[in-house]
Amino acid sequence: MTEGDDDLALAQRAVAGEERAFTALMRRHKEPLYRFVRRYIGDADTAYELTQEAFIAAWRALDRFDARRPFATWLRAIALNKCRDRARRLAVRRIVLGERSADSPEAMRAPDPGATPEAALAEVELRRRLDQAIARLPAKLKEPLLLTYFAEMSQQEAADLLGVSVKTIETRAYRARQRLAEILKDARVE
């Protein structure tokens, strides 16, 4: 097994029980998957936990991997379901416990070492605001945006994953960008 093996070859080896192949897939996909979940959730620590849960679920469901679909798409579908499950749990918790602050402390990201302290702080603040704004979007707008813009899936792949038409993906991603602009503009005013 080499690092040059494609996802399908690694997935087939992993299905056959080769743990090293699955480890190679995890190494290859952990950062993009984490970024996807981080943008969906808006919290670094929770995103880390959900990314781990997604890989565990993928390992357990590896025998159901459809080799006709890209591994990355299959993995994102699992992560998306983990994000949706968490959102449902939080909604139930809010109903039961009442409204509580949904804002958790943001984990600070390492700034660019070449940036001035002011520029690094501004970049961290912009990312934080963007992550919070994305997290506030309704799922039907957030999911197409994250899949097509941040996970770099084609509109067709996103449509297949979400079970909607390409036109729906296009429309929802457009509306999500509009709503993000409104949220970010309102945040500057406050």
N, CA, C and O of each residue as an XYZ file, in Angstrom:
760
protein
N       0.850     -1.186      0.000
C       0.000      0.000      0.000
C       0.881      1.229      0.000
O       1.814      1.345      0.795
N       0.576      2.140     -0.896
C       1.333      3.382     -0.963
C       0.389      4.556     -0.782
O      -0.828      4.423     -0.912
N       0.968      5.700     -0.482
C       0.164      6.911     -0.345
C      -0.487      7.283     -1.669
O      -1.480      8.010     -1.690
N       0.064      6.789     -2.775
C      -0.466      7.091     -4.087
C      -1.708      6.284     -4.447
O      -2.357      6.564     -5.455
N      -2.046      5.280     -3.629
C      -3.248      4.493     -3.898
C      -4.457      5.414     -3.899
O      -4.549      6.331     -3.083
N      -5.380      5.167     -4.814
C      -6.578      6.006     -4.839
C      -7.543      5.560     -3.741
O      -7.376      4.500     -3.137
N      -8.551      6.389     -3.499
C      -9.512      6.122     -2.431
C     -10.215      4.784     -2.618
O     -10.429      4.052     -1.652
N     -10.574      4.463     -3.857
C     -11.296      3.224     -4.110
C     -10.442      2.011     -3.726
O     -10.929      1.082     -3.081
N      -9.176      2.025     -4.124
C      -8.291      0.904     -3.785
C      -8.132      0.786     -2.271
O      -8.179     -0.315     -1.722
N      -7.947      1.909     -1.608
C      -7.815      1.890     -0.149
C      -9.108      1.423      0.513
O      -9.072      0.642      1.464
N     -10.248      1.896      0.015
C     -11.538      1.494      0.591
C     -11.760     -0.005      0.420
O     -12.246     -0.674      1.332
N     -11.408     -0.522     -0.733
C     -11.574     -1.961     -0.967
C     -10.688     -2.769     -0.021
O     -11.111     -3.801      0.501
N      -9.481     -2.305      0.196
C      -8.592     -2.988      1.153
C      -9.139     -2.887      2.569
O      -9.066     -3.843      3.341
N      -9.691     -1.717      2.907
C     -10.255     -1.528      4.244
C     -11.466     -2.438      4.440
O     -11.631     -3.022      5.511
N     -12.311     -2.564      3.422
C     -13.471     -3.463      3.497
C     -13.000     -4.896      3.734
O     -13.656     -5.665      4.437
N     -11.865     -5.245      3.148
C     -11.306     -6.584      3.322
C     -10.670     -6.766      4.701
O     -10.199     -7.855      5.029
N     -10.655     -5.697      5.511
C     -10.153     -5.813      6.872
C      -8.784     -5.204      7.114
O      -8.243     -5.331      8.212
N      -8.221     -4.558      6.133
C      -6.894     -3.970      6.287
C      -7.009     -2.604      6.976
O      -7.372     -1.608      6.349
N      -6.698     -2.578      8.260
C      -6.840     -1.352      9.052
C      -5.917     -0.240      8.557
O      -6.279      0.936      8.608
N      -4.737     -0.602      8.083
C      -3.795      0.415      7.579
C      -4.386      1.187      6.401
O      -4.123      2.379      6.240
N      -5.178      0.512      5.588
C      -5.811      1.183      4.451
C      -6.816      2.216      4.942
O      -6.898      3.317      4.398
N      -7.579      1.858      5.972
C      -8.536      2.824      6.515
C      -7.804      3.978      7.190
O      -8.243      5.125      7.107
N      -6.703      3.686      7.851
C      -5.894      4.740      8.469
C      -5.390      5.713      7.399
O      -5.381      6.925      7.614
N      -4.974      5.185      6.256
C      -4.521      6.054      5.149
C      -5.674      6.920      4.648
O      -5.478      8.096      4.343
N      -6.869      6.348      4.561
C      -8.042      7.139      4.159
C      -8.338      8.240      5.184
O      -8.657      9.370      4.815
N      -8.230      7.902      6.455
C      -8.465      8.901      7.508
C      -7.458     10.035      7.393
O      -7.830     11.207      7.454
N      -6.194      9.696      7.228
C      -5.155     10.727      7.099
C      -5.444     11.644      5.920
O      -5.287     12.862      6.009
N      -5.865     11.048      4.830
C      -6.117     11.787      3.603
C      -7.330     12.718      3.741
O      -7.335     13.807      3.168
N      -8.337     12.310      4.481
C      -9.604     13.043      4.506
C      -9.895     13.782      5.812
O     -10.900     14.488      5.898
N      -9.049     13.639      6.824
C      -9.402     14.222      8.127
C      -9.484     15.743      8.098
O     -10.418     16.312      8.663
N      -8.537     16.416      7.458
C      -8.563     17.889      7.447
C      -9.744     18.448      6.660
O     -10.453     19.312      7.176
N      -9.986     17.986      5.423
C     -11.156     18.513      4.704
C     -12.471     18.196      5.414
O     -13.388     19.018      5.426
N     -12.562     16.998      6.006
C     -13.791     16.635      6.704
C     -13.971     17.498      7.952
O     -15.076     17.958      8.240
N     -12.885     17.716      8.689
C     -12.961     18.581      9.873
C     -13.417     19.991      9.480
O     -14.290     20.564     10.132
N     -12.832     20.548      8.422
C     -13.222     21.898      7.991
C     -14.696     21.946      7.604
O     -15.392     22.914      7.911
N     -15.169     20.902      6.932
C     -16.577     20.829      6.560
C     -17.462     20.846      7.809
O     -18.402     21.636      7.895
N     -17.164     19.988      8.763
C     -17.958     19.899      9.995
C     -17.829     21.188     10.801
O     -18.815     21.667     11.360
N     -16.627     21.754     10.866
C     -16.388     23.000     11.616
C     -17.263     24.120     11.084
O     -17.850     24.877     11.857
N     -17.351     24.224      9.781
C     -18.184     25.272      9.187
C     -19.660     24.999      9.420
O     -20.440     25.938      9.583
N     -20.051     23.752      9.439
C     -21.452     23.417      9.679
C     -21.836     23.733     11.119
O     -22.893     24.311     11.372
N     -20.984     23.356     12.053
C     -21.294     23.462     13.478
C     -20.965     24.839     14.034
O     -21.737     25.385     14.823
N     -19.834     25.408     13.637
C     -19.438     26.713     14.154
C     -18.628     26.650     15.435
O     -18.344     27.691     16.026
N     -18.250     25.466     15.879
C     -17.476     25.316     17.113
C     -16.367     24.288     16.888
O     -16.625     23.173     16.436
N     -15.144     24.673     17.206
C     -13.985     23.823     16.905
C     -13.995     22.507     17.679
O     -13.759     21.446     17.102
N     -14.264     22.570     18.975
C     -14.226     21.357     19.789
C     -15.304     20.360     19.381
O     -15.044     19.162     19.263
N     -16.500     20.860     19.170
C     -17.605     19.993     18.749
C     -17.319     19.419     17.371
O     -17.608     18.250     17.113
N     -16.758     20.223     16.491
C     -16.428     19.737     15.142
C     -15.406     18.604     15.218
O     -15.507     17.624     14.480
N     -14.432     18.734     16.099
C     -13.436     17.676     16.277
C     -14.115     16.381     16.727
O     -13.825     15.309     16.196
N     -15.014     16.480     17.702
C     -15.721     15.301     18.199
C     -16.580     14.666     17.105
O     -16.580     13.446     16.939
N     -17.310     15.496     16.361
C     -18.174     14.960     15.316
C     -17.370     14.352     14.163
O     -17.809     13.384     13.542
N     -16.208     14.912     13.883
C     -15.340     14.332     12.853
C     -14.889     12.944     13.286
O     -14.884     12.008     12.485
N     -14.510     12.812     14.557
C     -14.135     11.488     15.072
C     -15.303     10.517     14.992
O     -15.135      9.363     14.599
N     -16.488     10.990     15.367
C     -17.678     10.137     15.297
C     -17.954      9.702     13.857
O     -18.347      8.562     13.612
N     -17.747     10.606     12.920
C     -17.975     10.267     11.509
C     -17.014      9.170     11.051
O     -17.420      8.253     10.337
N     -15.746      9.256     11.453
C     -14.788      8.215     11.062
C     -15.120      6.880     11.722
O     -14.979      5.827     11.101
N     -15.552      6.920     12.960
C     -15.948      5.676     13.644
C     -17.140      5.053     12.920
O     -17.167      3.849     12.665
N     -18.124      5.890     12.595
C     -19.303      5.388     11.880
C     -18.908      4.851     10.504
O     -19.445      3.836     10.061
N     -17.982      5.515      9.832
C     -17.523      5.052      8.522
C     -16.851      3.691      8.648
O     -17.084      2.804      7.828
N     -16.028      3.524      9.658
C     -15.357      2.240      9.871
C     -16.390      1.138     10.071
O     -16.282      0.055      9.496
N     -17.393      1.433     10.897
C     -18.429      0.433     11.184
C     -19.295      0.125      9.964
O     -19.809     -0.986      9.830
N     -19.456      1.099      9.083
C     -20.337      0.930      7.918
C     -19.555      0.653      6.640
O     -20.124      0.695      5.550
N     -18.292      0.379      6.756
C     -17.434      0.221      5.582
C     -17.946     -0.846      4.617
O     -17.767     -0.723      3.405
N     -18.578     -1.885      5.143
C     -19.102     -2.931      4.262
C     -20.261     -2.436      3.399
O     -20.640     -3.098      2.433
N     -20.827     -1.271      3.741
C     -21.923     -0.702      2.949
C     -21.440      0.405      2.004
O     -22.255      1.055      1.350
N     -20.133      0.623      1.927
C     -19.591      1.624      1.014
C     -19.883      1.203     -0.422
O     -19.608      0.070     -0.818
N     -20.443      2.124     -1.193
C     -20.768      1.878     -2.597
C     -19.597      2.377     -3.446
O     -19.365      3.582     -3.548
N     -18.873      1.456     -4.044
C     -17.661      1.796     -4.795
C     -17.942      2.651     -6.026
O     -17.011      3.178     -6.636
N     -19.216      2.795     -6.400
C     -19.549      3.648     -7.544
C     -19.553      5.128     -7.163
O     -19.538      5.991     -8.041
N     -19.574      5.427     -5.874
C     -19.549      6.812     -5.395
C     -18.159      7.137     -4.874
O     -17.464      6.246     -4.386
N     -17.741      8.386     -4.967
C     -16.448      8.754     -4.390
C     -16.451      8.557     -2.872
O     -17.452      8.826     -2.208
N     -15.340      8.095     -2.335
C     -15.229      7.874     -0.896
C     -15.474      9.168     -0.124
O     -16.145      9.161      0.907
N     -14.926     10.285     -0.628
C     -15.081     11.566      0.064
C     -16.550     11.959      0.166
O     -16.966     12.509      1.186
N     -17.330     11.693     -0.852
C     -18.761     12.006     -0.829
C     -19.472     11.145      0.203
O     -20.304     11.643      0.962
N     -19.155      9.875      0.235
C     -19.743      8.957      1.209
C     -19.398      9.394      2.626
O     -20.254      9.387      3.510
N     -18.155      9.770      2.836
C     -17.708     10.206      4.158
C     -18.406     11.498      4.579
O     -18.792     11.649      5.738
N     -18.567     12.435      3.634
C     -19.271     13.686      3.957
C     -20.736     13.438      4.287
O     -21.309     14.132      5.127
N     -21.345     12.452      3.631
C     -22.737     12.118      3.947
C     -22.849     11.632      5.389
O     -23.799     11.979      6.091
N     -21.895     10.840      5.827
C     -21.888     10.369      7.211
C     -21.696     11.546      8.163
O     -22.405     11.658      9.162
N     -20.744     12.421      7.859
C     -20.500     13.589      8.705
C     -21.716     14.516      8.738
O     -22.066     15.052      9.789
N     -22.346     14.697      7.598
C     -23.545     15.535      7.532
C     -24.637     14.968      8.436
O     -25.317     15.721      9.133
N     -24.807     13.654      8.426
C     -25.795     13.029      9.309
C     -25.435     13.224     10.777
O     -26.321     13.422     11.608
N     -24.160     13.171     11.103
C     -23.728     13.425     12.489
C     -24.062     14.861     12.892
O     -24.503     15.104     14.015
N     -23.852     15.811     11.980
C     -24.183     17.220     12.252
C     -25.685     17.395     12.442
O     -26.127     18.100     13.349
N     -26.456     16.755     11.589
C     -27.921     16.843     11.703
C     -28.405     16.224     13.004
O     -29.287     16.771     13.665
N     -27.830     15.081     13.372
C     -28.210     14.437     14.632
C     -27.936     15.364     15.813
O     -28.761     15.484     16.718
N     -26.796     16.005     15.799
C     -26.450     16.932     16.879
C     -27.436     18.096     16.925
O     -27.871     18.495     18.005
N     -27.787     18.638     15.769
C     -28.742     19.751     15.723
C     -30.091     19.326     16.301
O     -30.731     20.097     17.016
N     -30.522     18.106     15.994
C     -31.790     17.616     16.550
C     -31.699     17.464     18.064
O     -32.628     17.830     18.784
N     -30.577     16.923     18.551
C     -30.402     16.774     20.006
C     -30.439     18.133     20.699
O     -31.062     18.284     21.749
N     -29.772     19.115     20.109
C     -29.766     20.456     20.702
C     -31.156     21.078     20.688
O     -31.544     21.753     21.642
N     -31.902     20.858     19.621
C     -33.259     21.399     19.546
C     -34.136     20.791     20.633
O     -34.915     21.500     21.270
N     -34.018     19.501     20.847
C     -34.787     18.841     21.906
C     -34.348     19.372     23.270
O     -35.183     19.638     24.134
N     -33.058     19.521     23.456
C     -32.542     20.038     24.726
C     -33.078     21.445     25.000
O     -33.433     21.761     26.135
N     -33.138     22.297     23.958
C     -33.661     23.657     24.137
C     -35.136     23.631     24.518
O     -35.587     24.438     25.331
N     -35.874     22.716     23.938
C     -37.296     22.604     24.262
C     -37.465     22.163     25.712
O     -38.304     22.693     26.441
N     -36.660     21.187     26.118
C     -36.781     20.640     27.465
C     -36.226     21.593     28.518
O     -36.859     21.821     29.549
N     -35.050     22.146     28.262
C     -34.376     22.968     29.271
C     -34.647     24.458     29.131
O     -34.289     25.235     30.016
N     -35.256     24.856     28.062
C     -35.479     26.279     27.838
C     -34.332     26.868     27.048
O     -33.317     26.211     26.816
N     -34.500     28.097     26.642
C     -33.508     28.788     25.802
C     -32.252     29.062     26.622
O     -32.323     29.655     27.699
N     -31.129     28.639     26.120
C     -29.822     28.910     26.718
C     -28.938     29.507     25.650
O     -29.224     29.381     24.459
N     -27.890     30.143     26.056
C     -26.969     30.723     25.090
C     -26.385     29.624     24.213
O     -25.826     28.648     24.713
N     -26.518     29.789     22.924
C     -25.980     28.806     21.978
C     -24.516     29.082     21.658
O     -23.844     28.264     21.031
N     -24.028     30.243     22.094
C     -22.645     30.611     21.779
C     -21.703     29.961     22.775
O     -21.815     30.173     23.982
N     -20.792     29.183     22.269
C     -19.752     28.614     23.116
C     -18.459     29.341     22.791
O     -18.326     29.902     21.704
N     -17.508     29.341     23.709
C     -16.237     30.024     23.407
C     -15.571     29.403     22.191
O     -15.465     28.181     22.081
N     -15.132     30.244     21.294
C     -14.475     29.770     20.079
C     -13.036     29.392     20.396
O     -12.327     30.097     21.114
N     -12.634     28.280     19.849
C     -11.230     27.898     19.971
C     -10.428     28.812     19.043
O     -10.742     28.943     17.860
N      -9.429     29.416     19.577
C      -8.621     30.327     18.762
C      -7.757     29.512     17.810
O      -7.150     28.518     18.208
N      -7.704     29.932     16.563
C      -6.859     29.264     15.570
C      -5.488     29.912     15.593
O      -5.321     31.080     15.944
N      -4.535     29.116     15.212
C      -3.174     29.643     15.152
C      -3.096     30.693     14.053
O      -3.456     30.412     12.910
N      -2.637     31.881     14.371
C      -2.550     32.925     13.345
C      -1.405     32.654     12.384
O      -0.506     31.861     12.663
N      -1.461     33.328     11.251
C      -0.401     33.266     10.251
C       0.859     33.853     10.874
O       0.840     35.006     11.304
N       1.969     33.086     10.939
C       3.170     33.590     11.594
C       3.758     34.829     10.920
O       4.482     35.589     11.564
N       3.465     35.046      9.649
C       4.009     36.199      8.947
C       3.149     37.448      9.094
O       3.561     38.533      8.684
N       1.973     37.309      9.668
C       1.056     38.440      9.781
C       1.373     39.272     11.023
O       1.923     38.774     12.006
N       1.012     40.542     10.950
C       1.142     41.390     12.138
C       0.128     40.910     13.161
O      -0.849     40.259     12.790
N       0.328     41.210     14.425
C      -0.652     40.788     15.439
C      -2.065     41.310     15.138
O      -3.055     40.612     15.354
N      -2.138     42.541     14.638
C      -3.454     43.112     14.328
C      -4.120     42.365     13.178
O      -5.314     42.075     13.234
N      -3.350     42.053     12.136
C      -3.890     41.333     10.980
C      -4.291     39.913     11.372
O      -5.324     39.415     10.924
N      -3.485     39.264     12.201
C      -3.803     37.910     12.658
C      -5.093     37.914     13.477
O      -5.944     37.039     13.316
N      -5.229     38.896     14.348
C      -6.434     39.006     15.161
C      -7.657     39.279     14.289
O      -8.723     38.702     14.508
N      -7.502     40.152     13.309
C      -8.608     40.466     12.401
C      -9.015     39.222     11.606
O     -10.203     38.991     11.383
N      -8.042     38.428     11.182
C      -8.336     37.208     10.426
C      -9.071     36.195     11.296
O     -10.035     35.573     10.849
N      -8.622     36.029     12.531
C      -9.285     35.108     13.454
C     -10.717     35.575     13.706
O     -11.643     34.764     13.719
N     -10.897     36.866     13.902
C     -12.227     37.425     14.154
C     -13.127     37.237     12.939
O     -14.298     36.891     13.096
N     -12.612     37.456     11.739
C     -13.404     37.269     10.524
C     -13.823     35.814     10.372
O     -14.977     35.533     10.051
N     -12.902     34.892     10.599
C     -13.239     33.464     10.516
C     -14.297     33.089     11.544
O     -15.223     32.334     11.249
N     -14.154     33.622     12.751
C     -15.109     33.335     13.817
C     -16.498     33.832     13.429
O     -17.490     33.124     13.601
N     -16.558     35.051     12.905
C     -17.847     35.615     12.501
C     -18.460     34.822     11.352
O     -19.666     34.577     11.332
N     -17.623     34.422     10.396
C     -18.114     33.638      9.268
C     -18.631     32.283      9.745
O     -19.709     31.852      9.337
N     -17.872     31.614     10.603
C     -18.304     30.316     11.126
C     -19.625     30.444     11.885
O     -20.510     29.601     11.736
N     -19.758     31.482     12.687
C     -21.004     31.691     13.434
C     -22.154     31.997     12.482
O     -23.268     31.514     12.680
N     -21.893     32.793     11.455
C     -22.941     33.127     10.488
C     -23.388     31.885      9.732
O     -24.585     31.683      9.525
N     -22.446     31.055      9.320
C     -22.801     29.817      8.618
C     -23.599     28.905      9.535
O     -24.576     28.291      9.108
N     -23.186     28.814     10.797
C     -23.895     27.961     11.757
C     -25.335     28.421     11.960
O     -26.200     27.607     12.285
N     -25.603     29.699     11.777
C     -26.961     30.243     11.959
C     -27.885     29.979     10.775
O     -29.102     30.115     10.900
N     -27.327     29.608      9.638
C     -28.156     29.346      8.457
C     -29.040     28.121      8.693
O     -28.632     27.187      9.383
N     -30.240     28.120      8.127
C     -31.051     26.899      8.205
C     -30.367     25.779      7.424
O     -29.653     26.041      6.456
N     -30.582     24.551      7.837
C     -29.906     23.401      7.234
C     -30.107     23.339      5.722
O     -29.175     22.998      4.994
N     -31.296     23.662      5.241
C     -31.539     23.533      3.797
C     -30.712     24.526      2.986
O     -30.505     24.306      1.792
N     -30.235     25.609      3.593
C     -29.337     26.542      2.908
C     -27.874     26.235      3.223
O     -27.005     26.331      2.357
N     -27.620     25.866      4.471
C     -26.255     25.612      4.924
C     -25.619     24.430      4.187
O     -24.468     24.509      3.758
N     -26.360     23.352      4.044
C     -25.804     22.134      3.469
C     -25.334     22.313      2.025
O     -24.205     21.935      1.713
N     -26.162     22.877      1.122
C     -25.656     23.078     -0.246
C     -24.453     24.024     -0.302
O     -23.533     23.809     -1.091
N     -24.458     25.067      0.528
C     -23.336     26.009      0.568
C     -22.050     25.309      0.985
O     -21.019     25.445      0.325
N     -22.114     24.568      2.068
C     -20.917     23.883      2.562
C     -20.416     22.840      1.569
O     -19.213     22.726      1.333
N     -21.325     22.093      0.998
C     -20.911     21.037      0.077
C     -20.290     21.590     -1.198
O     -19.278     21.071     -1.670
N     -20.889     22.646     -1.763
C     -20.398     23.137     -3.046
C     -19.255     24.131     -2.917
O     -18.349     24.119     -3.750
N     -19.263     24.979     -1.917
C     -18.232     26.011     -1.810
C     -17.058     25.594     -0.944
O     -15.908     25.866     -1.291
N     -17.323     24.945      0.166
C     -16.239     24.638      1.096
C     -15.720     23.215      0.932
O     -14.521     22.978      1.075
N     -16.600     22.268      0.636
C     -16.162     20.887      0.415
C     -15.818     20.654     -1.052
O     -15.358     19.575     -1.426
N     -16.044     21.673     -1.880
C     -15.689     21.666     -3.296
C     -16.289     20.499     -4.074
O     -15.655     19.939     -4.969
N     -17.523     20.142     -3.717
C     -18.241     19.129     -4.483
C     -18.928     19.836     -5.647
O     -19.242     21.023     -5.569
N     -19.153     19.103     -6.708
C     -19.911     19.671     -7.819
C     -21.370     19.793     -7.381
O     -21.796     19.158     -6.417
N     -22.122     20.616     -8.101
C     -23.543     20.747     -7.780
C     -24.252     19.407     -7.968
O     -25.176     19.085     -7.221
N     -23.832     18.639     -8.946
C     -24.439     17.317     -9.172
C     -24.155     16.387     -7.991
O     -25.055     15.689     -7.524
N     -22.913     16.373     -7.507
C     -22.574     15.526     -6.366
C     -23.368     15.937     -5.134
O     -23.882     15.080     -4.416
N     -23.473     17.233     -4.884
C     -24.241     17.726     -3.742
C     -25.717     17.363     -3.888
O     -26.364     16.972     -2.916
N     -26.245     17.494     -5.097
C     -27.649     17.145     -5.344
C     -27.889     15.661     -5.081
O     -28.888     15.283     -4.468
N     -26.971     14.830     -5.545
C     -27.097     13.387     -5.315
C     -27.037     13.071     -3.824
O     -27.811     12.253     -3.325
N     -26.128     13.713     -3.124
C     -25.962     13.469     -1.696
C     -27.196     13.891     -0.910
O     -27.626     13.180     -0.002
N     -27.767     15.039     -1.250
C     -28.912     15.564     -0.508
C     -30.260     15.091     -1.059
O     -31.300     15.325     -0.443
N     -30.243     14.428     -2.214
C     -31.480     13.910     -2.787
C     -32.389     14.987     -3.357
O     -33.614     14.889     -3.281
N     -31.774     16.018     -3.930
C     -32.535     17.110     -4.556
C     -31.974     17.337     -5.958
O     -30.998     16.702     -6.358
N     -32.600     18.248     -6.695
C     -32.131     18.534     -8.050
C     -30.936     19.493     -8.028
O     -30.682     20.171     -7.033
N     -30.226     19.529     -9.128
C     -29.098     20.453     -9.271
C     -29.590     21.891     -9.168
O     -28.929     22.730     -8.556
N     -30.735     22.178     -9.756
C     -31.304     23.533     -9.701
C     -31.600     23.931     -8.247
O     -31.406     25.085     -7.867
N     -32.066     22.982     -7.446
C     -32.322     23.254     -6.025
C     -31.028     23.603     -5.309
O     -30.995     24.526     -4.495
N     -29.966     22.871     -5.606
C     -28.655     23.154     -5.009
C     -28.215     24.555     -5.402
O     -27.775     25.334     -4.557
N     -28.334     24.870     -6.672
C     -27.922     26.184     -7.177
C     -28.705     27.300     -6.475
O     -28.123     28.288     -6.026
N     -30.005     27.136     -6.387
C     -30.865     28.154     -5.769
C     -30.559     28.303     -4.280
O     -30.437     29.420     -3.776
N     -30.437     27.184     -3.585
C     -30.190     27.241     -2.136
C     -28.810     27.808     -1.820
O     -28.658     28.556     -0.854
N     -27.821     27.468     -2.606
C     -26.484     28.030     -2.384
C     -26.496     29.538     -2.613
O     -25.862     30.288     -1.871
N     -27.213     29.979     -3.632
C     -27.341     31.421     -3.906
C     -28.031     32.120     -2.732
O     -27.567     33.158     -2.262
N     -29.127     31.550     -2.270
C     -29.853     32.134     -1.130
C     -28.997     32.120      0.134
O     -29.056     33.051      0.938
N     -28.212     31.079      0.307
C     -27.325     31.005      1.477
C     -26.300     32.134      1.442
O     -26.038     32.765      2.466
N     -25.719     32.392      0.272
C     -24.746     33.491      0.151
C     -25.407     34.827      0.459
O     -24.816     35.678      1.123
N     -26.636     35.013     -0.024
C     -27.360     36.253      0.265
C     -27.614     36.390      1.762
O     -27.401     37.456      2.340
N     -28.061     35.326      2.374
C     -28.362     35.353      3.812
C     -27.088     35.579      4.627
O     -27.114     36.306      5.621
N     -25.983     34.971      4.222
C     -24.711     35.201      4.910
C     -24.316     36.668      4.856
O     -23.880     37.242      5.854
N     -24.471     37.261      3.699
C     -24.139     38.683      3.554
C     -24.991     39.524      4.494
O     -24.488     40.462      5.112
N     -26.285     39.197      4.609
C     -27.162     39.927      5.528
C     -26.725     39.751      6.981
O     -26.659     40.720      7.737
N     -26.429     38.514      7.365
C     -26.023     38.227      8.742
C     -24.740     38.975      9.077
O     -24.637     39.598     10.134
N     -23.759     38.915      8.173
C     -22.479     39.577      8.427
C     -22.638     41.098      8.438
O     -21.979     41.780      9.223
N     -23.494     41.631      7.589
C     -23.745     43.080      7.566
C     -24.412     43.508      8.871
O     -24.032     44.520      9.460
N     -25.405     42.741      9.325
C     -26.094     43.042     10.587
C     -25.125     42.967     11.763
O     -25.233     43.753     12.704
N     -24.188     42.035     11.718
C     -23.218     41.881     12.806
C     -22.304     43.085     12.899
O     -21.889     43.459     13.996
N     -21.975     43.713     11.749
C     -21.118     44.912     11.769
C     -21.855     46.100     12.360
O     -21.244     46.961     12.994
N     -23.175     46.152     12.155
C     -23.966     47.275     12.627
C     -24.122     47.237     14.130
O     -24.115     48.281     14.782
N     -24.263     46.045     14.690
C     -24.524     45.894     16.124
C     -23.373     46.303     16.983
O     -23.459     46.226     18.208
